[in-house]
């Protein structure tokens, strides 16, 4: 018997007697065998242990963006909005605040002194150069004529006027001196075409103060009013005159006739009363 066949037989016996162990893997090899349990119920849960592939670790992606990747919402500093923290701005004051001091109007804005109009606003007083005597006459006449009417085909009130340093007044200079006080209506003749009449000033007062048998209480009251006006004129003025100016029809004035009673003061001022009488 040769040696080679004996060695081959011995090697075959050794292989047959060696125990066979299953090959295992650590989860990284491609030929790893997965062992399935046959003793318990199948639950559908994944097999854990060395055969399970972990989905955590470096394979997880962090979806939170922090740090420098955050966009900061701060814009350039705006001086008009108030914010807080890194995402806000600060309100800037200073030039935007209300300016006081010179912008406040005080003192000289109140108009006083010569701009105040008192007293004589209801009467025509002419120039500011009226003397004390003329002003006293005007004040007294305004009280006397208050509420008094001149009775004709229409009733008109009396007004008071004064002209500084205008005396004397005559038919010749009447339009020059008194013309600015006359209102000429569109339907009337121009002032230069109107006619002036001069009559005794007492005549109008005689008509208003001489009692008549037919007078009523109204005429008696009116007579007292005109007596008071006449007394004031005589107490404060001299060289009293009465003028009438209007359109002439035939021998007489007719229509709306402007009527004036005018006197002088010792200072050379003119003071008078004016009304309208309607005669047709």
C-alpha positions as CSV (number, residue, x, y, z in Angstrom):
1,X,0.0,0.0,0.0
2,X,1.4,3.4,-1.0
3,X,1.7,6.4,1.3
4,X,-0.4,9.0,-0.9
5,X,-3.7,7.1,-0.7
6,X,-3.4,6.7,3.0
7,X,-2.9,10.5,3.4
8,X,-5.9,11.3,1.3
9,X,-8.1,9.0,3.3
10,X,-6.9,10.5,6.6
11,X,-7.7,14.1,5.3
12,X,-11.2,13.0,4.2
13,X,-11.9,11.6,7.7
14,X,-10.8,14.8,9.3
15,X,-13.1,16.9,7.2
16,X,-16.1,14.7,8.0
17,X,-15.5,14.8,11.7
18,X,-15.2,18.7,11.9
19,X,-18.4,20.5,13.1
20,X,-20.1,22.8,10.6
21,X,-20.8,26.4,12.0
22,X,-23.0,28.9,10.2
23,X,-21.3,31.9,8.8
24,X,-22.4,35.3,10.5
25,X,-21.9,38.9,9.7
26,X,-21.6,42.2,11.7
27,X,-24.1,43.9,9.4
28,X,-21.5,45.1,6.9
29,X,-21.0,42.2,4.6
30,X,-23.1,41.5,1.6
31,X,-23.3,37.7,2.2
32,X,-24.7,38.0,5.7
33,X,-27.4,35.5,6.7
34,X,-30.5,36.8,8.4
35,X,-31.8,34.5,11.1
36,X,-35.6,34.3,11.4
37,X,-37.2,33.0,14.6
38,X,-39.6,30.1,14.1
39,X,-40.7,29.7,17.7
40,X,-42.7,32.9,18.3
41,X,-45.5,34.7,16.4
42,X,-44.6,37.0,13.6
43,X,-45.4,40.6,14.6
44,X,-44.1,42.5,11.6
45,X,-41.7,44.5,13.7
46,X,-38.2,44.8,12.2
47,X,-35.5,42.5,13.4
48,X,-33.1,44.2,15.8
49,X,-29.7,43.2,16.8
50,X,-26.6,42.9,14.6
51,X,-28.7,42.4,11.5
52,X,-30.5,45.8,11.8
53,X,-29.3,48.8,9.9
54,X,-29.5,52.0,12.1
55,X,-31.0,55.0,10.4
56,X,-29.5,57.5,12.9
57,X,-26.1,58.9,13.3
58,X,-24.5,60.8,10.5
59,X,-27.2,59.9,8.1
60,X,-29.7,62.2,10.0
61,X,-30.0,65.7,8.4
62,X,-30.5,68.6,10.8
63,X,-33.3,70.7,9.2
64,X,-32.9,73.6,11.7
65,X,-31.1,76.5,10.2
66,X,-29.4,78.5,12.9
67,X,-26.6,80.8,13.4
68,X,-25.3,82.7,10.4
69,X,-27.9,81.1,8.2
70,X,-30.7,83.1,9.9
71,X,-31.7,86.2,7.9
72,X,-31.7,89.2,10.1
73,X,-34.8,91.5,9.5
74,X,-33.0,94.7,10.5
75,X,-32.9,97.3,7.8
76,X,-31.1,100.5,7.9
77,X,-32.0,102.6,10.9
78,X,-35.2,104.4,10.2
79,X,-35.8,107.5,12.3
80,X,-39.6,107.3,12.4
81,X,-40.4,103.7,13.6
82,X,-39.9,102.2,17.1
83,X,-38.7,98.6,17.3
84,X,-37.0,96.3,19.9
85,X,-34.1,93.8,19.9
86,X,-32.0,93.0,16.9
87,X,-35.0,93.0,14.6
88,X,-36.1,96.5,15.4
89,X,-35.0,100.1,15.0
90,X,-35.1,103.0,17.4
91,X,-37.2,106.1,17.1
92,X,-35.0,109.1,16.5
93,X,-36.2,112.3,18.2
94,X,-34.5,115.7,17.9
95,X,-35.3,117.5,14.7
96,X,-38.6,115.6,14.4
97,X,-39.9,117.0,17.7
98,X,-42.2,120.0,17.9
99,X,-40.2,123.2,18.0
100,X,-41.4,125.7,20.6
101,X,-40.1,129.1,21.5
102,X,-40.1,131.4,18.4
103,X,-42.9,129.4,16.8
104,X,-45.3,130.5,19.6
105,X,-47.1,133.7,18.6
106,X,-47.6,135.9,21.6
107,X,-47.5,139.6,22.5
108,X,-47.7,141.7,19.3
109,X,-50.3,139.4,17.7
110,X,-53.0,141.1,19.8
111,X,-54.1,144.2,18.1
112,X,-55.0,147.0,20.4
113,X,-54.9,150.7,20.5
114,X,-55.9,152.5,17.4
115,X,-57.4,149.5,15.7
116,X,-60.2,149.2,18.3
117,X,-63.4,150.8,17.1
118,X,-65.8,152.0,19.7
119,X,-68.6,154.4,20.2
120,X,-68.8,156.2,16.9
121,X,-69.3,153.2,14.7
122,X,-73.0,154.1,14.3
123,X,-72.3,157.6,13.1
124,X,-70.2,159.2,10.4
125,X,-67.6,161.3,12.2
126,X,-65.4,162.4,9.4
127,X,-61.7,163.0,10.1
128,X,-60.0,161.9,13.3
129,X,-59.3,165.6,14.1
130,X,-62.7,166.3,15.6
131,X,-62.4,168.5,18.7
132,X,-63.8,167.7,22.2
133,X,-66.8,170.0,21.6
134,X,-67.7,168.2,18.4
135,X,-67.4,164.8,20.0
136,X,-69.6,165.9,22.9
137,X,-72.2,167.2,20.5
138,X,-72.1,163.9,18.6
139,X,-72.5,161.8,21.7
140,X,-75.5,163.8,22.9
141,X,-77.2,163.8,19.5
142,X,-76.8,160.0,19.1
143,X,-78.8,159.6,22.3
144,X,-81.4,162.2,21.3
145,X,-82.1,160.7,17.8
146,X,-82.1,157.1,18.9
147,X,-85.4,155.6,17.7
148,X,-86.8,158.8,16.3
149,X,-88.3,158.8,12.8
150,X,-88.9,161.6,10.3
151,X,-92.5,161.2,9.2
152,X,-93.3,161.8,5.5
153,X,-94.7,159.6,2.7
154,X,-92.1,157.2,4.1
155,X,-90.5,157.1,7.6
156,X,-86.7,157.3,7.9
157,X,-84.4,157.5,11.0
158,X,-81.9,160.2,11.7
159,X,-78.1,159.7,11.6
160,X,-75.4,161.8,13.2
161,X,-72.2,163.0,11.4
162,X,-69.2,165.2,12.1
163,X,-66.6,166.9,9.8
164,X,-63.4,168.3,11.3
165,X,-62.3,171.9,10.4
166,X,-65.0,172.1,7.7
167,X,-67.0,175.3,8.9
168,X,-68.6,177.2,7.5
169,X,-71.0,175.4,5.2
170,X,-72.9,177.2,2.5
171,X,-74.9,176.4,-0.6
172,X,-71.8,176.9,-2.7
173,X,-69.6,174.4,-0.9
174,X,-72.3,172.0,0.3
175,X,-71.8,169.4,-2.3
176,X,-68.1,169.4,-1.8
177,X,-68.3,169.0,2.0
178,X,-71.5,167.0,2.4
179,X,-71.6,165.1,-1.0
180,X,-69.6,162.1,0.3
181,X,-72.4,161.5,2.9
182,X,-75.2,161.3,0.3
183,X,-76.1,157.9,-1.3
184,X,-77.3,158.4,-4.9
185,X,-79.4,155.5,-6.1
186,X,-79.2,154.2,-9.7
187,X,-82.6,155.6,-10.5
188,X,-81.7,159.1,-9.1
189,X,-80.1,162.0,-11.0
190,X,-76.3,162.3,-10.4
191,X,-75.3,164.5,-7.5
192,X,-74.0,167.3,-9.7
193,X,-77.4,167.6,-11.3
194,X,-79.4,167.7,-8.0
195,X,-80.6,171.0,-6.6
196,X,-79.9,172.4,-3.1
197,X,-82.4,174.3,-1.0
198,X,-81.6,176.2,2.2
199,X,-84.4,176.8,4.7
200,X,-84.6,178.1,8.3
201,X,-83.7,175.1,10.5
202,X,-86.4,175.8,13.1
203,X,-89.1,175.2,10.5
204,X,-88.9,171.4,10.7
205,X,-89.0,171.5,14.5
206,X,-92.0,173.8,14.4
207,X,-93.9,171.3,12.4
208,X,-93.0,168.5,14.8
209,X,-93.5,170.3,18.1
210,X,-96.5,172.6,17.6
211,X,-99.5,170.8,19.0
212,X,-102.6,170.2,16.9
213,X,-106.2,169.3,17.9
214,X,-106.1,166.1,16.1
215,X,-102.8,164.8,17.6
216,X,-102.9,161.4,19.2
217,X,-100.6,160.1,21.9
218,X,-98.1,159.2,19.2
219,X,-97.8,162.7,17.9
220,X,-97.4,164.0,21.5
221,X,-94.6,161.6,22.2
222,X,-92.9,162.5,18.9
223,X,-93.1,166.2,19.8
224,X,-91.2,165.5,23.0
225,X,-88.5,163.6,21.0
226,X,-88.0,166.6,18.6
227,X,-87.9,169.1,21.4
228,X,-85.1,167.0,23.0
229,X,-83.2,167.0,19.6
230,X,-83.7,170.8,19.2
231,X,-82.4,171.4,22.8
232,X,-79.2,169.4,22.1
233,X,-78.5,171.2,18.8
234,X,-78.9,174.6,20.5
235,X,-76.8,173.6,23.5
236,X,-73.8,172.4,21.5
237,X,-73.8,174.2,18.1
238,X,-74.0,177.7,16.6
239,X,-75.0,179.0,13.2
240,X,-77.4,176.2,12.6
241,X,-78.7,175.7,9.1
242,X,-81.0,173.3,7.2
243,X,-80.3,172.1,3.7
244,X,-82.4,169.9,1.4
245,X,-81.0,168.3,-1.8
246,X,-82.7,166.3,-4.5
247,X,-84.2,166.4,-8.0
248,X,-86.3,169.4,-8.9
249,X,-89.7,169.1,-10.5
250,X,-91.2,172.4,-11.5
251,X,-90.7,174.8,-8.6
252,X,-90.2,172.2,-5.9
253,X,-88.0,169.3,-5.0
254,X,-89.6,165.9,-5.3
255,X,-89.0,162.3,-4.7
256,X,-86.4,161.2,-2.1
257,X,-84.9,164.4,-0.7
258,X,-81.8,164.3,1.6
259,X,-82.3,166.7,4.5
260,X,-79.6,168.0,6.8
261,X,-79.5,170.1,10.0
262,X,-75.9,171.3,10.5
263,X,-74.2,173.5,13.0
264,X,-70.7,174.6,14.0
265,X,-68.5,174.2,17.1
266,X,-66.2,176.8,18.5
267,X,-63.3,174.8,17.1
268,X,-64.6,175.1,13.5
269,X,-65.9,171.6,13.2
270,X,-69.3,170.8,11.6
271,X,-71.8,168.5,13.4
272,X,-75.2,167.6,12.2
273,X,-78.1,165.2,11.7
274,X,-79.3,163.7,8.4
275,X,-82.5,161.9,7.2
276,X,-84.6,161.4,4.1
277,X,-88.0,162.9,3.4
278,X,-90.2,161.6,0.6
279,X,-92.3,164.2,-1.2
280,X,-94.3,163.6,-4.5
